Amino acid sequence: MCETPPTKLEVAMFTLCEVFHKYATLEGRKDTLSKAEAKLLLEKEMPRLFKAAQGNEEGEKILEALDIDKSGEMEFKEFMLAVSCLTCICQSACCSKQ
């Protein structure tokens, strides 16, 4: 297909897909994250953010807000929106320290 190795951004995109599907396939529908799967994903793949949000009322509100269509499950596009928002917050925090 392509003879050159993937770029860092391409690897990041593939990794996001792989991580989502790793947890989405644990129970129920295979194309969405249940609340338990989403919690496990955050706990294992974003431990610093999970620890900061744990037991925090605002953190719980954010997790609830991630289910945009209120289906009780997180679709890939909702997951990507969440990751994008968190990345923007991280980028802002990094820039404010410079």
Secondary structure by P-SEA (a helix, b strand, c coil): cccccccaaaaaaaaaaaaaaaaaacccccccccaaaaaaaaacccaaaaaaacccaaaaaaaaaccccccccccaaaaaaaaaaaaaaaaaaaaaac
